[in-house]
Amino acid sequence: MRRIALHALSLNRQIVLTGAIFALFVPSTLHAQSKIESLAGPGSITATLESDVQDQDSVLDVDLLQSWSAWKASIKDRTGLDFGLDYIALGYVASDSPGENTAATGVFRVFGEWVLTGRGTENTGSLLFSGGNRHRLDTVPVKDFAGELGYAGIIGPTYSDQRWRLTHLYWRQLFAEGRGAVYLGLLDTTDYTDAYALASPWQGFANLAFQTGSGTIGGLPDAALGVAAGYFLNDNFYVGGGIVDANADAADPFSISLFDEGETFKSFEFGWTTGSAARFFNNYHLTFWHIDERNAAGTSEGYGVAFSISHVVNEHWLPFLRGGWSEGGDALYEASISAGIGYSRDISSSLFGLGVNWSRPSEDTFGVKLDDQITVEVFQRWQLTEGIELTPSMQYILNPALNREDDSIALFGLRFRAAL
């Protein structure tokens, strides 16, 4: 129990979910953008800004933000600066637990994109930034809840008690008429590593088993000094990847050890899609990664591969099959497979998601061979009004590997998001 709690804390600065390859699955809709931007995932700054300004088919049919949105749009038109802020709260109640049976976290974020060169062209240069405050709303923050349950995993990796932090601060340069992009600065590796349509922790699945790498990629630092690049080789095939500081700390982002320690996280992805506008819908890719041994963190060298398959069916359904394998590197799982489906009625309505994961906990990470686990997550996201979302959910964990008391645990969750 203590081991998993300490492990979750050690990952606090490593795994955070969400800009980068340009077409996206906005988690309220099966919606594709029309241009290429060769790196960004669905939880990225660019994707979030674009989804938040779309007209929403809300349950209450109320728009309280019309004047605010018009004011922001006028600033963007005059200066090239687009920005937003939001507050997200996520809480869970467990049916059984050897420790605490409730957890809750609140997250305040400010994020933006400032186009400074090439406005009106495909080859823009932009400064992107995001930061905020992550704080517990209960005795236990959601990210540490696995330690209370005896679950070898992370319930919600971005919902910590880290307090003030910086996630992104980097320059993005598009080139080749927008077919390629280079990022340089403080990056979040989950923006461009093994991204898919339902990966946003703020609006999609919450459990790491259904996010980047299905739990088999170690490290995943954010606010990490480095460089990343992506390029569409033609209309269907793309490549992308990056190299960043493996010891980045989002709570102290300018204490950079990269040049002293030389310990890095690297990734490379090769994929196929039916077209750039369907990048996160109809997508098949392989992601290879490697992380150096980290002396200060006490973690081993690691490497592995992840895969992802997703394809839209009948315009509304998005089935997916994802998984990975790892060796060392502080990854949670040495093997993991996730399958599920997303459903959206139309381009501006609610989103339903269902996923099932099988995982084999890493003996290198946990220090002992553990039994396999099964995790199920289901959620229903509703747009109550423009800018306000409510997402009830449930997670079911069969055979939590570090829990000797309970054969299974059910978690009942509720997520609230208000965006401006």
TAFEN-V260597 format. One record per residue. PHI is phi in whole degrees, -180 to 180 (NA if undefined). D_FIRST is the distance of its C-alpha to the first C-alpha in whole Angstrom. Layout:
BEGIN
<<PHI,D_FIRST> <PHI,D_FIRST>>
END
This chain:
BEGIN
<<NA,0> <-64,4> <-64,5> <-70,5> <-64,6> <-66,9> <-65,10> <-62,11> <-66,13> <-67,14> <-88,16> <-56,17> <-101,20> <-106,21> <-120,20> <-140,23> <-96,25> <134,29> <NA,36> <179,37> <-80,39> <-76,41> <-73,41> <-136,38> <-99,37> <-67,37> <-67,34> <-108,37> <-167,39> <-86,40> <-129,42> <-119,43> <-84,45> <-97,48> <-118,48> <-102,45> <-146,43> <-76,42> <-142,38> <-82,36> <-91,34> <-70,33> <-101,31> <-73,33> <-61,36> <-59,39> <-64,37> <-65,36> <-61,39> <-72,41> <-70,40> <-70,40> <-94,43> <-70,44> <-64,46> <-108,43> <-85,44> <-86,42> <-63,42> <-89,44> <53,46> <-128,46> <-118,46> <-93,46> <-117,46> <-60,49> <-66,50> <-62,47> <-64,47> <-65,51> <-65,50> <-62,48> <-64,50> <-68,53> <-65,51> <-62,50> <-64,53> <-80,55> <-118,52> <85,50> <-93,47> <-119,44> <-148,41> <-157,39> <-147,36> <-151,34> <-132,31> <-125,28> <-124,26> <-133,23> <-138,21> <-136,19> <-124,19> <-100,16> <-69,18> <-146,15> <-169,11> <-67,9> <-115,9> <-65,12> <-111,14> <-135,16> <-156,16> <-158,19> <-141,21> <-116,25> <-134,26> <-108,30> <-132,31> <-125,35> <-148,36> <-168,39> <-139,42> <-120,45> <-79,48> <-109,50> <-135,52> <73,53> <-58,53> <87,55> <-121,54> <-84,52> <-106,51> <-82,49> <-118,48> <-137,45> <-100,43> <-116,39> <-150,37> <-160,34> <-168,31> <165,30> <-134,27> <-118,24> <-145,23> <-75,20> <-110,22> <-142,19> <-57,17> <-119,14> <-71,16> <-59,16> <-62,15> <-93,11> <-65,11> <-58,9> <-64,6> <-75,7> <-88,8> <76,6> <-100,9> <-83,9> <-178,12> <-134,13> <-66,15> <-150,18> <-63,18> <-92,21> <-104,20> <-106,18> <-118,19> <-77,21> <69,24> <-67,28> <-156,28> <-116,30> <-104,29> <-133,33> <-163,36> <-154,38> <-99,42> <-117,42> <-117,45> <-87,47> <-148,49> <54,52> <56,52> <83,49> <-75,48> <-134,46> <-149,43> <-127,42> <-114,39> <-143,39> <144,37> <-91,34> <-112,32> <-106,29> <-65,29> <-72,27> <-65,31> <-124,33> <-101,30> <52,30> <-77,31> <-153,32> <-61,33> <-104,30> <-83,28> <-64,28> <-71,25> <-88,27> <-138,29> <-114,28> <-65,25> <-97,22> <-74,19> <-58,19> <-60,20> <-114,23> <-117,24> <-57,25> <74,24> <53,22> <87,19> <-103,21> <-107,22> <-86,20> <92,21> <48,24> <-71,25> <-124,27> <49,29> <-103,30> <-65,33> <174,35> <-136,37> <-139,37> <-150,40> <-150,41> <-157,44> <-87,45> <-69,48> <-154,49> <-71,49> <-120,46> <-98,44> <-139,42> <-133,40> <-166,38> <168,35> <-169,35> <-139,34> <-141,32> <-65,30> <-75,26> <-105,25> <-60,27> <-130,25> <-64,26> <-80,26> <-143,28> <-68,30> <-99,33> <-90,31> <-90,32> <-107,31> <-57,33> <-78,36> <-85,35> <-94,32> <67,33> <-95,29> <-128,30> <-111,28> <-123,31> <-145,31> <-143,34> <-129,35> <-128,38> <-148,39> <-132,42> <-143,42> <-72,45> <171,46> <-59,45> <-73,45> <-111,43> <-51,40> <-103,37> <-96,39> <-97,40> <-141,38> <-136,37> <-149,36> <-120,34> <-123,32> <-108,31> <-143,29> <-150,28> <-132,26> <-72,27> <-59,25> <-115,24> <-66,24> <-66,23> <-80,20> <72,19> <-112,19> <-84,21> <-62,24> <-148,24> <-160,26> <175,27> <-142,28> <-126,28> <-133,31> <-150,32> <-133,34> <-150,36> <-158,39> <-70,41> <-122,42> <55,45> <70,44> <-116,41> <-103,39> <-130,36> <-74,35> <-144,32> <-138,31> <-141,28> <177,26> <-173,25> <-138,24> <-142,23> <-134,23> <69,21> <75,21> <69,17> <-69,18> <-68,15> <-122,17> <-84,20> <-153,21> <-159,22> <-136,24> <-124,25> <-138,28> <178,29> <-154,32> <-118,33> <-141,36> <-133,39> <-69,42> <-151,44> <-75,44> <-144,43> <-119,41> <-73,37> <-130,35> <-112,33> <-137,30> <-140,28> <-139,26> <-128,24> <-127,22> <-110,21> <-140,18> <-117,17> <-58,14> <-75,15> <-67,15> <-65,16> <-78,14> <-91,11> <78,12> <-158,13> <-76,14> <-117,13> <-72,15> <-68,17> <-126,16> <-122,18> <-127,18> <-121,21> <-132,23> <-135,26> <-145,28> <-133,31> <-98,32> <-116,35> <-93,38> <-72,39> <-141,41> <-58,42> <90,39> <-124,37> <-122,34> <-135,32> <-133,29> <-74,28> <-153,25> <-144,23> <-121,20> <-125,19> <-113,16> <-100,17> <62,14> <-57,11> <-67,10> <-107,6> <-112,8> <-90,10> <-100,12> <-120,13> <-77,15> <-155,16> <-140,15> <-109,18> <-117,18> <-111,21> <-124,22> <-145,25> <-118,26> <-122,29> <-135,31> <-121,35> <-123,36> <-121,40>>
END
